[in-house]
Amino acid sequence: MSDVASWMEIPLAGSEITAIDIYSEGDATGLLEYAAGHITSEDLLDASFPQWRVLPDDHLEVAMGDDGEPVIRLQVETRE
């Protein structure tokens, strides 16, 4: 891949954790193993962020739908 900066920003394994987060936590070795294709993104996350599967997803929220029933939707960003 020629654009490393963009690659570092891609969320891993459907989580919100990116390669930048892995590097920031000090796991450069694991990140290099993943980049070389020796481990999967799931393996990398298991080693660096063991609780990654149960971390909350900040992009979703529960809101009231038009029919008055609760729905799950992408979180609406508000500007202050």
PDB file of N, CA, C and O in Angstrom, chain B, residues numbered from 101:
ATOM      1  N   MET B 101       0.849  -1.169   0.000  1.00  0.00           N
ATOM      2  CA  MET B 101       0.000   0.000   0.000  1.00  0.00           C
ATOM      3  C   MET B 101       0.895   1.232   0.000  1.00  0.00           C
ATOM      4  O   MET B 101       1.863   1.307   0.757  1.00  0.00           O
ATOM      5  N   SER B 102       0.569   2.183  -0.843  1.00  0.00           N
ATOM      6  CA  SER B 102       1.428   3.350  -0.970  1.00  0.00           C
ATOM      7  C   SER B 102       1.039   4.488  -0.031  1.00  0.00           C
ATOM      8  O   SER B 102       1.866   5.360   0.234  1.00  0.00           O
ATOM      9  N   ASP B 103      -0.186   4.508   0.477  1.00  0.00           N
ATOM     10  CA  ASP B 103      -0.624   5.589   1.346  1.00  0.00           C
ATOM     11  C   ASP B 103      -0.780   5.086   2.779  1.00  0.00           C
ATOM     12  O   ASP B 103      -1.881   4.750   3.217  1.00  0.00           O
ATOM     13  N   VAL B 104       0.338   5.040   3.497  1.00  0.00           N
ATOM     14  CA  VAL B 104       0.367   4.491   4.856  1.00  0.00           C
ATOM     15  C   VAL B 104      -0.514   5.303   5.790  1.00  0.00           C
ATOM     16  O   VAL B 104      -1.193   4.732   6.643  1.00  0.00           O
ATOM     17  N   ALA B 105      -0.519   6.615   5.650  1.00  0.00           N
ATOM     18  CA  ALA B 105      -1.312   7.458   6.546  1.00  0.00           C
ATOM     19  C   ALA B 105      -2.794   7.099   6.468  1.00  0.00           C
ATOM     20  O   ALA B 105      -3.462   7.024   7.500  1.00  0.00           O
ATOM     21  N   SER B 106      -3.308   6.882   5.287  1.00  0.00           N
ATOM     22  CA  SER B 106      -4.717   6.496   5.137  1.00  0.00           C
ATOM     23  C   SER B 106      -4.952   5.104   5.688  1.00  0.00           C
ATOM     24  O   SER B 106      -5.976   4.858   6.326  1.00  0.00           O
ATOM     25  N   TRP B 107      -4.034   4.198   5.456  1.00  0.00           N
ATOM     26  CA  TRP B 107      -4.162   2.828   5.951  1.00  0.00           C
ATOM     27  C   TRP B 107      -4.226   2.810   7.473  1.00  0.00           C
ATOM     28  O   TRP B 107      -4.953   2.003   8.052  1.00  0.00           O
ATOM     29  N   MET B 108      -3.484   3.676   8.116  1.00  0.00           N
ATOM     30  CA  MET B 108      -3.454   3.733   9.578  1.00  0.00           C
ATOM     31  C   MET B 108      -4.776   4.219  10.166  1.00  0.00           C
ATOM     32  O   MET B 108      -5.026   4.009  11.353  1.00  0.00           O
ATOM     33  N   GLU B 109      -5.622   4.857   9.375  1.00  0.00           N
ATOM     34  CA  GLU B 109      -6.886   5.402   9.857  1.00  0.00           C
ATOM     35  C   GLU B 109      -8.081   4.478   9.633  1.00  0.00           C
ATOM     36  O   GLU B 109      -9.190   4.796  10.063  1.00  0.00           O
ATOM     37  N   ILE B 110      -7.878   3.352   8.973  1.00  0.00           N
ATOM     38  CA  ILE B 110      -8.972   2.426   8.680  1.00  0.00           C
ATOM     39  C   ILE B 110      -9.302   1.611   9.921  1.00  0.00           C
ATOM     40  O   ILE B 110      -8.408   1.009  10.515  1.00  0.00           O
ATOM     41  N   PRO B 111     -10.582   1.579  10.330  1.00  0.00           N
ATOM     42  CA  PRO B 111     -10.969   0.761  11.484  1.00  0.00           C
ATOM     43  C   PRO B 111     -10.665  -0.719  11.239  1.00  0.00           C
ATOM     44  O   PRO B 111     -10.819  -1.216  10.123  1.00  0.00           O
ATOM     45  N   LEU B 112     -10.236  -1.410  12.287  1.00  0.00           N
ATOM     46  CA  LEU B 112      -9.860  -2.819  12.189  1.00  0.00           C
ATOM     47  C   LEU B 112     -11.013  -3.731  12.596  1.00  0.00           C
ATOM     48  O   LEU B 112     -11.670  -3.490  13.609  1.00  0.00           O
ATOM     49  N   ALA B 113     -11.255  -4.763  11.820  1.00  0.00           N
ATOM     50  CA  ALA B 113     -12.194  -5.840  12.136  1.00  0.00           C
ATOM     51  C   ALA B 113     -13.579  -5.335  12.515  1.00  0.00           C
ATOM     52  O   ALA B 113     -14.214  -5.888  13.413  1.00  0.00           O
ATOM     53  N   GLY B 114     -14.052  -4.295  11.844  1.00  0.00           N
ATOM     54  CA  GLY B 114     -15.385  -3.788  12.129  1.00  0.00           C
ATOM     55  C   GLY B 114     -15.511  -3.047  13.446  1.00  0.00           C
ATOM     56  O   GLY B 114     -16.623  -2.755  13.886  1.00  0.00           O
ATOM     57  N   SER B 115     -14.387  -2.737  14.083  1.00  0.00           N
ATOM     58  CA  SER B 115     -14.404  -2.004  15.351  1.00  0.00           C
ATOM     59  C   SER B 115     -14.149  -0.531  15.059  1.00  0.00           C
ATOM     60  O   SER B 115     -14.045  -0.130  13.900  1.00  0.00           O
ATOM     61  N   GLU B 116     -14.048   0.265  16.106  1.00  0.00           N
ATOM     62  CA  GLU B 116     -13.675   1.673  15.950  1.00  0.00           C
ATOM     63  C   GLU B 116     -12.181   1.876  16.156  1.00  0.00           C
ATOM     64  O   GLU B 116     -11.694   3.002  16.062  1.00  0.00           O
ATOM     65  N   ILE B 117     -11.456   0.814  16.433  1.00  0.00           N
ATOM     66  CA  ILE B 117     -10.020   0.899  16.711  1.00  0.00           C
ATOM     67  C   ILE B 117      -9.247   0.872  15.403  1.00  0.00           C
ATOM     68  O   ILE B 117      -9.491   0.028  14.541  1.00  0.00           O
ATOM     69  N   THR B 118      -8.315   1.800  15.267  1.00  0.00           N
ATOM     70  CA  THR B 118      -7.503   1.894  14.055  1.00  0.00           C
ATOM     71  C   THR B 118      -6.059   1.492  14.348  1.00  0.00           C
ATOM     72  O   THR B 118      -5.674   1.288  15.499  1.00  0.00           O
ATOM     73  N   ALA B 119      -5.282   1.386  13.293  1.00  0.00           N
ATOM     74  CA  ALA B 119      -3.857   1.089  13.449  1.00  0.00           C
ATOM     75  C   ALA B 119      -3.156   2.199  14.223  1.00  0.00           C
ATOM     76  O   ALA B 119      -2.177   1.943  14.924  1.00  0.00           O
ATOM     77  N   ILE B 120      -3.648   3.431  14.102  1.00  0.00           N
ATOM     78  CA  ILE B 120      -3.077   4.538  14.875  1.00  0.00           C
ATOM     79  C   ILE B 120      -3.255   4.266  16.364  1.00  0.00           C
ATOM     80  O   ILE B 120      -2.344   4.514  17.153  1.00  0.00           O
ATOM     81  N   ASP B 121      -4.419   3.759  16.750  1.00  0.00           N
ATOM     82  CA  ASP B 121      -4.659   3.429  18.156  1.00  0.00           C
ATOM     83  C   ASP B 121      -3.700   2.339  18.629  1.00  0.00           C
ATOM     84  O   ASP B 121      -3.175   2.404  19.741  1.00  0.00           O
ATOM     85  N   ILE B 122      -3.478   1.347  17.785  1.00  0.00           N
ATOM     86  CA  ILE B 122      -2.561   0.251  18.128  1.00  0.00           C
ATOM     87  C   ILE B 122      -1.155   0.814  18.335  1.00  0.00           C
ATOM     88  O   ILE B 122      -0.488   0.490  19.318  1.00  0.00           O
ATOM     89  N   TYR B 123      -0.714   1.651  17.411  1.00  0.00           N
ATOM     90  CA  TYR B 123       0.616   2.255  17.503  1.00  0.00           C
ATOM     91  C   TYR B 123       0.722   3.127  18.754  1.00  0.00           C
ATOM     92  O   TYR B 123       1.742   3.106  19.443  1.00  0.00           O
ATOM     93  N   SER B 124      -0.332   3.893  19.046  1.00  0.00           N
ATOM     94  CA  SER B 124      -0.336   4.769  20.224  1.00  0.00           C
ATOM     95  C   SER B 124      -0.229   3.987  21.523  1.00  0.00           C
ATOM     96  O   SER B 124       0.303   4.492  22.511  1.00  0.00           O
ATOM     97  N   GLU B 125      -0.729   2.760  21.528  1.00  0.00           N
ATOM     98  CA  GLU B 125      -0.645   1.915  22.715  1.00  0.00           C
ATOM     99  C   GLU B 125       0.718   1.237  22.835  1.00  0.00           C
ATOM    100  O   GLU B 125       0.988   0.548  23.818  1.00  0.00           O
ATOM    101  N   GLY B 126       1.577   1.434  21.832  1.00  0.00           N
ATOM    102  CA  GLY B 126       2.937   0.914  21.905  1.00  0.00           C
ATOM    103  C   GLY B 126       3.144  -0.446  21.287  1.00  0.00           C
ATOM    104  O   GLY B 126       4.191  -1.059  21.495  1.00  0.00           O
ATOM    105  N   ASP B 127       2.167  -0.943  20.523  1.00  0.00           N
ATOM    106  CA  ASP B 127       2.307  -2.275  19.926  1.00  0.00           C
ATOM    107  C   ASP B 127       2.758  -2.187  18.461  1.00  0.00           C
ATOM    108  O   ASP B 127       2.073  -2.670  17.560  1.00  0.00           O
ATOM    109  N   ALA B 128       3.905  -1.571  18.246  1.00  0.00           N
ATOM    110  CA  ALA B 128       4.436  -1.451  16.889  1.00  0.00           C
ATOM    111  C   ALA B 128       4.763  -2.821  16.302  1.00  0.00           C
ATOM    112  O   ALA B 128       4.592  -3.038  15.103  1.00  0.00           O
ATOM    113  N   THR B 129       5.232  -3.747  17.140  1.00  0.00           N
ATOM    114  CA  THR B 129       5.573  -5.089  16.653  1.00  0.00           C
ATOM    115  C   THR B 129       4.336  -5.796  16.119  1.00  0.00           C
ATOM    116  O   THR B 129       4.367  -6.364  15.028  1.00  0.00           O
ATOM    117  N   GLY B 130       3.254  -5.763  16.877  1.00  0.00           N
ATOM    118  CA  GLY B 130       2.007  -6.382  16.425  1.00  0.00           C
ATOM    119  C   GLY B 130       1.491  -5.739  15.159  1.00  0.00           C
ATOM    120  O   GLY B 130       0.992  -6.423  14.266  1.00  0.00           O
ATOM    121  N   LEU B 131       1.610  -4.421  15.078  1.00  0.00           N
ATOM    122  CA  LEU B 131       1.170  -3.699  13.894  1.00  0.00           C
ATOM    123  C   LEU B 131       1.976  -4.105  12.665  1.00  0.00           C
ATOM    124  O   LEU B 131       1.421  -4.255  11.577  1.00  0.00           O
ATOM    125  N   LEU B 132       3.276  -4.280  12.835  1.00  0.00           N
ATOM    126  CA  LEU B 132       4.114  -4.729  11.709  1.00  0.00           C
ATOM    127  C   LEU B 132       3.774  -6.160  11.300  1.00  0.00           C
ATOM    128  O   LEU B 132       3.781  -6.484  10.112  1.00  0.00           O
ATOM    129  N   GLU B 133       3.477  -7.012  12.272  1.00  0.00           N
ATOM    130  CA  GLU B 133       3.058  -8.387  11.963  1.00  0.00           C
ATOM    131  C   GLU B 133       1.766  -8.381  11.147  1.00  0.00           C
ATOM    132  O   GLU B 133       1.628  -9.140  10.187  1.00  0.00           O
ATOM    133  N   TYR B 134       0.827  -7.526  11.530  1.00  0.00           N
ATOM    134  CA  TYR B 134      -0.435  -7.406  10.797  1.00  0.00           C
ATOM    135  C   TYR B 134      -0.189  -6.863   9.393  1.00  0.00           C
ATOM    136  O   TYR B 134      -0.724  -7.391   8.418  1.00  0.00           O
ATOM    137  N   ALA B 135       0.624  -5.803   9.288  1.00  0.00           N
ATOM    138  CA  ALA B 135       0.913  -5.198   7.984  1.00  0.00           C
ATOM    139  C   ALA B 135       1.578  -6.193   7.037  1.00  0.00           C
ATOM    140  O   ALA B 135       1.357  -6.153   5.827  1.00  0.00           O
ATOM    141  N   ALA B 136       2.393  -7.085   7.598  1.00  0.00           N
ATOM    142  CA  ALA B 136       3.086  -8.086   6.779  1.00  0.00           C
ATOM    143  C   ALA B 136       2.182  -9.270   6.436  1.00  0.00           C
ATOM    144  O   ALA B 136       2.558 -10.134   5.644  1.00  0.00           O
ATOM    145  N   GLY B 137       0.995  -9.306   7.034  1.00  0.00           N
ATOM    146  CA  GLY B 137       0.068 -10.403   6.737  1.00  0.00           C
ATOM    147  C   GLY B 137       0.296 -11.649   7.562  1.00  0.00           C
ATOM    148  O   GLY B 137      -0.232 -12.710   7.231  1.00  0.00           O
ATOM    149  N   HIS B 138       1.075 -11.546   8.634  1.00  0.00           N
ATOM    150  CA  HIS B 138       1.367 -12.716   9.469  1.00  0.00           C
ATOM    151  C   HIS B 138       0.295 -12.985  10.509  1.00  0.00           C
ATOM    152  O   HIS B 138       0.179 -14.109  10.997  1.00  0.00           O
ATOM    153  N   ILE B 139      -0.504 -11.958  10.863  1.00  0.00           N
ATOM    154  CA  ILE B 139      -1.618 -12.132  11.787  1.00  0.00           C
ATOM    155  C   ILE B 139      -2.826 -11.391  11.224  1.00  0.00           C
ATOM    156  O   ILE B 139      -2.683 -10.518  10.369  1.00  0.00           O
ATOM    157  N   THR B 140      -4.009 -11.742  11.706  1.00  0.00           N
ATOM    158  CA  THR B 140      -5.229 -11.074  11.250  1.00  0.00           C
ATOM    159  C   THR B 140      -5.478  -9.823  12.096  1.00  0.00           C
ATOM    160  O   THR B 140      -4.845  -9.624  13.133  1.00  0.00           O
ATOM    161  N   SER B 141      -6.392  -9.002  11.643  1.00  0.00           N
ATOM    162  CA  SER B 141      -6.738  -7.811  12.421  1.00  0.00           C
ATOM    163  C   SER B 141      -7.361  -8.217  13.760  1.00  0.00           C
ATOM    164  O   SER B 141      -7.170  -7.534  14.766  1.00  0.00           O
ATOM    165  N   GLU B 142      -8.104  -9.325  13.772  1.00  0.00           N
ATOM    166  CA  GLU B 142      -8.682  -9.823  15.021  1.00  0.00           C
ATOM    167  C   GLU B 142      -7.585 -10.238  16.002  1.00  0.00           C
ATOM    168  O   GLU B 142      -7.674  -9.950  17.195  1.00  0.00           O
ATOM    169  N   ASP B 143      -6.551 -10.914  15.496  1.00  0.00           N
ATOM    170  CA  ASP B 143      -5.420 -11.313  16.346  1.00  0.00           C
ATOM    171  C   ASP B 143      -4.720 -10.083  16.931  1.00  0.00           C
ATOM    172  O   ASP B 143      -4.359 -10.057  18.107  1.00  0.00           O
ATOM    173  N   LEU B 144      -4.539  -9.077  16.091  1.00  0.00           N
ATOM    174  CA  LEU B 144      -3.890  -7.843  16.533  1.00  0.00           C
ATOM    175  C   LEU B 144      -4.708  -7.164  17.629  1.00  0.00           C
ATOM    176  O   LEU B 144      -4.157  -6.729  18.640  1.00  0.00           O
ATOM    177  N   LEU B 145      -6.017  -7.075  17.429  1.00  0.00           N
ATOM    178  CA  LEU B 145      -6.873  -6.449  18.428  1.00  0.00           C
ATOM    179  C   LEU B 145      -6.926  -7.272  19.710  1.00  0.00           C
ATOM    180  O   LEU B 145      -6.933  -6.708  20.805  1.00  0.00           O
ATOM    181  N   ASP B 146      -6.962  -8.595  19.589  1.00  0.00           N
ATOM    182  CA  ASP B 146      -6.963  -9.449  20.781  1.00  0.00           C
ATOM    183  C   ASP B 146      -5.716  -9.205  21.631  1.00  0.00           C
ATOM    184  O   ASP B 146      -5.788  -9.206  22.859  1.00  0.00           O
ATOM    185  N   ALA B 147      -4.579  -8.997  20.978  1.00  0.00           N
ATOM    186  CA  ALA B 147      -3.321  -8.786  21.699  1.00  0.00           C
ATOM    187  C   ALA B 147      -3.218  -7.368  22.273  1.00  0.00           C
ATOM    188  O   ALA B 147      -2.692  -7.179  23.370  1.00  0.00           O
ATOM    189  N   SER B 148      -3.716  -6.378  21.535  1.00  0.00           N
ATOM    190  CA  SER B 148      -3.542  -4.985  21.935  1.00  0.00           C
ATOM    191  C   SER B 148      -4.696  -4.418  22.748  1.00  0.00           C
ATOM    192  O   SER B 148      -4.480  -3.629  23.668  1.00  0.00           O
ATOM    193  N   PHE B 149      -5.904  -4.812  22.418  1.00  0.00           N
ATOM    194  CA  PHE B 149      -7.125  -4.344  23.087  1.00  0.00           C
ATOM    195  C   PHE B 149      -8.008  -5.547  23.379  1.00  0.00           C
ATOM    196  O   PHE B 149      -8.993  -5.761  22.673  1.00  0.00           O
ATOM    197  N   PRO B 150      -7.686  -6.341  24.401  1.00  0.00           N
ATOM    198  CA  PRO B 150      -8.427  -7.583  24.657  1.00  0.00           C
ATOM    199  C   PRO B 150      -9.948  -7.398  24.784  1.00  0.00           C
ATOM    200  O   PRO B 150     -10.698  -8.335  24.508  1.00  0.00           O
ATOM    201  N   GLN B 151     -10.403  -6.248  25.183  1.00  0.00           N
ATOM    202  CA  GLN B 151     -11.843  -6.014  25.345  1.00  0.00           C
ATOM    203  C   GLN B 151     -12.497  -5.391  24.102  1.00  0.00           C
ATOM    204  O   GLN B 151     -13.606  -4.865  24.193  1.00  0.00           O
ATOM    205  N   TRP B 152     -11.840  -5.442  22.966  1.00  0.00           N
ATOM    206  CA  TRP B 152     -12.329  -4.737  21.792  1.00  0.00           C
ATOM    207  C   TRP B 152     -13.705  -5.198  21.332  1.00  0.00           C
ATOM    208  O   TRP B 152     -14.453  -4.411  20.753  1.00  0.00           O
ATOM    209  N   ARG B 153     -14.049  -6.441  21.576  1.00  0.00           N
ATOM    210  CA  ARG B 153     -15.349  -6.946  21.123  1.00  0.00           C
ATOM    211  C   ARG B 153     -16.514  -6.407  21.955  1.00  0.00           C
ATOM    212  O   ARG B 153     -17.657  -6.430  21.498  1.00  0.00           O
ATOM    213  N   VAL B 154     -16.241  -5.927  23.163  1.00  0.00           N
ATOM    214  CA  VAL B 154     -17.314  -5.445  24.033  1.00  0.00           C
ATOM    215  C   VAL B 154     -17.273  -3.930  24.257  1.00  0.00           C
ATOM    216  O   VAL B 154     -18.048  -3.409  25.060  1.00  0.00           O
ATOM    217  N   LEU B 155     -16.395  -3.228  23.570  1.00  0.00           N
ATOM    218  CA  LEU B 155     -16.348  -1.774  23.686  1.00  0.00           C
ATOM    219  C   LEU B 155     -17.612  -1.185  23.070  1.00  0.00           C
ATOM    220  O   LEU B 155     -18.091  -1.696  22.058  1.00  0.00           O
ATOM    221  N   PRO B 156     -18.161  -0.126  23.653  1.00  0.00           N
ATOM    222  CA  PRO B 156     -19.385   0.467  23.093  1.00  0.00           C
ATOM    223  C   PRO B 156     -19.120   1.099  21.734  1.00  0.00           C
ATOM    224  O   PRO B 156     -18.021   1.584  21.462  1.00  0.00           O
ATOM    225  N   ASP B 157     -20.122   1.085  20.905  1.00  0.00           N
ATOM    226  CA  ASP B 157     -20.044   1.707  19.592  1.00  0.00           C
ATOM    227  C   ASP B 157     -20.622   3.115  19.701  1.00  0.00           C
ATOM    228  O   ASP B 157     -21.836   3.279  19.827  1.00  0.00           O
ATOM    229  N   ASP B 158     -19.768   4.121  19.653  1.00  0.00           N
ATOM    230  CA  ASP B 158     -20.196   5.505  19.823  1.00  0.00           C
ATOM    231  C   ASP B 158     -20.970   6.057  18.629  1.00  0.00           C
ATOM    232  O   ASP B 158     -21.516   7.157  18.703  1.00  0.00           O
ATOM    233  N   HIS B 159     -21.023   5.307  17.536  1.00  0.00           N
ATOM    234  CA  HIS B 159     -21.664   5.816  16.333  1.00  0.00           C
ATOM    235  C   HIS B 159     -23.155   5.497  16.275  1.00  0.00           C
ATOM    236  O   HIS B 159     -23.847   5.979  15.379  1.00  0.00           O
ATOM    237  N   LEU B 160     -23.656   4.707  17.199  1.00  0.00           N
ATOM    238  CA  LEU B 160     -25.062   4.326  17.186  1.00  0.00           C
ATOM    239  C   LEU B 160     -25.765   4.901  18.400  1.00  0.00           C
ATOM    240  O   LEU B 160     -25.155   5.113  19.448  1.00  0.00           O
ATOM    241  N   GLU B 161     -27.051   5.147  18.244  1.00  0.00           N
ATOM    242  CA  GLU B 161     -27.865   5.613  19.347  1.00  0.00           C
ATOM    243  C   GLU B 161     -29.272   5.055  19.197  1.00  0.00           C
ATOM    244  O   GLU B 161     -29.680   4.649  18.110  1.00  0.00           O
ATOM    245  N   VAL B 162     -29.997   5.042  20.290  1.00  0.00           N
ATOM    246  CA  VAL B 162     -31.397   4.645  20.258  1.00  0.00           C
ATOM    247  C   VAL B 162     -32.210   5.926  20.262  1.00  0.00           C
ATOM    248  O   VAL B 162     -31.988   6.807  21.093  1.00  0.00           O
ATOM    249  N   ALA B 163     -33.147   6.028  19.338  1.00  0.00           N
ATOM    250  CA  ALA B 163     -33.998   7.211  19.227  1.00  0.00           C
ATOM    251  C   ALA B 163     -35.426   6.747  18.968  1.00  0.00           C
ATOM    252  O   ALA B 163     -35.663   5.572  18.686  1.00  0.00           O
ATOM    253  N   MET B 164     -36.361   7.660  19.064  1.00  0.00           N
ATOM    254  CA  MET B 164     -37.754   7.340  18.773  1.00  0.00           C
ATOM    255  C   MET B 164     -37.990   7.495  17.276  1.00  0.00           C
ATOM    256  O   MET B 164     -37.664   8.523  16.682  1.00  0.00           O
ATOM    257  N   GLY B 165     -38.560   6.462  16.684  1.00  0.00           N
ATOM    258  CA  GLY B 165     -38.871   6.499  15.265  1.00  0.00           C
ATOM    259  C   GLY B 165     -40.155   7.271  15.008  1.00  0.00           C
ATOM    260  O   GLY B 165     -40.843   7.683  15.943  1.00  0.00           O
ATOM    261  N   ASP B 166     -40.472   7.463  13.735  1.00  0.00           N
ATOM    262  CA  ASP B 166     -41.684   8.185  13.355  1.00  0.00           C
ATOM    263  C   ASP B 166     -42.950   7.500  13.859  1.00  0.00           C
ATOM    264  O   ASP B 166     -43.977   8.147  14.067  1.00  0.00           O
ATOM    265  N   ASP B 167     -42.866   6.189  14.053  1.00  0.00           N
ATOM    266  CA  ASP B 167     -44.029   5.433  14.527  1.00  0.00           C
ATOM    267  C   ASP B 167     -44.104   5.371  16.049  1.00  0.00           C
ATOM    268  O   ASP B 167     -44.981   4.702  16.596  1.00  0.00           O
ATOM    269  N   GLY B 168     -43.188   6.067  16.745  1.00  0.00           N
ATOM    270  CA  GLY B 168     -43.199   6.087  18.196  1.00  0.00           C
ATOM    271  C   GLY B 168     -42.457   4.928  18.842  1.00  0.00           C
ATOM    272  O   GLY B 168     -42.398   4.844  20.069  1.00  0.00           O
ATOM    273  N   GLU B 169     -41.900   4.049  18.054  1.00  0.00           N
ATOM    274  CA  GLU B 169     -41.141   2.905  18.556  1.00  0.00           C
ATOM    275  C   GLU B 169     -39.648   3.249  18.550  1.00  0.00           C
ATOM    276  O   GLU B 169     -39.191   4.014  17.700  1.00  0.00           O
ATOM    277  N   PRO B 170     -38.883   2.683  19.502  1.00  0.00           N
ATOM    278  CA  PRO B 170     -37.435   2.943  19.499  1.00  0.00           C
ATOM    279  C   PRO B 170     -36.753   2.311  18.291  1.00  0.00           C
ATOM    280  O   PRO B 170     -37.093   1.203  17.874  1.00  0.00           O
ATOM    281  N   VAL B 171     -35.789   3.034  17.741  1.00  0.00           N
ATOM    282  CA  VAL B 171     -35.005   2.550  16.605  1.00  0.00           C
ATOM    283  C   VAL B 171     -33.534   2.783  16.899  1.00  0.00           C
ATOM    284  O   VAL B 171     -33.188   3.658  17.693  1.00  0.00           O
ATOM    285  N   ILE B 172     -32.671   2.011  16.267  1.00  0.00           N
ATOM    286  CA  ILE B 172     -31.230   2.214  16.348  1.00  0.00           C
ATOM    287  C   ILE B 172     -30.816   2.936  15.081  1.00  0.00           C
ATOM    288  O   ILE B 172     -31.154   2.515  13.974  1.00  0.00           O
ATOM    289  N   ARG B 173     -30.084   4.023  15.250  1.00  0.00           N
ATOM    290  CA  ARG B 173     -29.653   4.803  14.088  1.00  0.00           C
ATOM    291  C   ARG B 173     -28.245   5.322  14.316  1.00  0.00           C
ATOM    292  O   ARG B 173     -27.721   5.268  15.429  1.00  0.00           O
ATOM    293  N   LEU B 174     -27.633   5.832  13.237  1.00  0.00           N
ATOM    294  CA  LEU B 174     -26.333   6.477  13.376  1.00  0.00           C
ATOM    295  C   LEU B 174     -26.522   7.712  14.233  1.00  0.00           C
ATOM    296  O   LEU B 174     -27.508   8.437  14.097  1.00  0.00           O
ATOM    297  N   GLN B 175     -25.573   7.939  15.109  1.00  0.00           N
ATOM    298  CA  GLN B 175     -25.666   9.070  16.026  1.00  0.00           C
ATOM    299  C   GLN B 175     -25.618  10.378  15.266  1.00  0.00           C
ATOM    300  O   GLN B 175     -24.795  10.559  14.369  1.00  0.00           O
ATOM    301  N   VAL B 176     -26.498  11.277  15.627  1.00  0.00           N
ATOM    302  CA  VAL B 176     -26.550  12.597  15.008  1.00  0.00           C
ATOM    303  C   VAL B 176     -25.560  13.495  15.727  1.00  0.00           C
ATOM    304  O   VAL B 176     -25.619  13.641  16.948  1.00  0.00           O
ATOM    305  N   GLU B 177     -24.654  14.093  14.975  1.00  0.00           N
ATOM    306  CA  GLU B 177     -23.674  14.995  15.577  1.00  0.00           C
ATOM    307  C   GLU B 177     -24.330  16.353  15.773  1.00  0.00           C
ATOM    308  O   GLU B 177     -25.002  16.865  14.878  1.00  0.00           O
ATOM    309  N   THR B 178     -24.129  16.929  16.953  1.00  0.00           N
ATOM    310  CA  THR B 178     -24.664  18.250  17.234  1.00  0.00           C
ATOM    311  C   THR B 178     -23.528  19.240  17.326  1.00  0.00           C
ATOM    312  O   THR B 178     -22.453  18.908  17.824  1.00  0.00           O
ATOM    313  N   ARG B 179     -23.747  20.432  16.858  1.00  0.00           N
ATOM    314  CA  ARG B 179     -22.739  21.492  16.936  1.00  0.00           C
ATOM    315  C   ARG B 179     -23.149  22.457  18.023  1.00  0.00           C
ATOM    316  O   ARG B 179     -24.303  22.876  18.107  1.00  0.00           O
ATOM    317  N   GLU B 180     -22.187  22.802  18.851  1.00  0.00           N
ATOM    318  CA  GLU B 180     -22.472  23.723  19.958  1.00  0.00           C
ATOM    319  C   GLU B 180     -22.096  25.126  19.600  1.00  0.00           C
ATOM    320  O   GLU B 180     -22.265  26.037  20.410  1.00  0.00           O
TER     321      GLU B 180
END
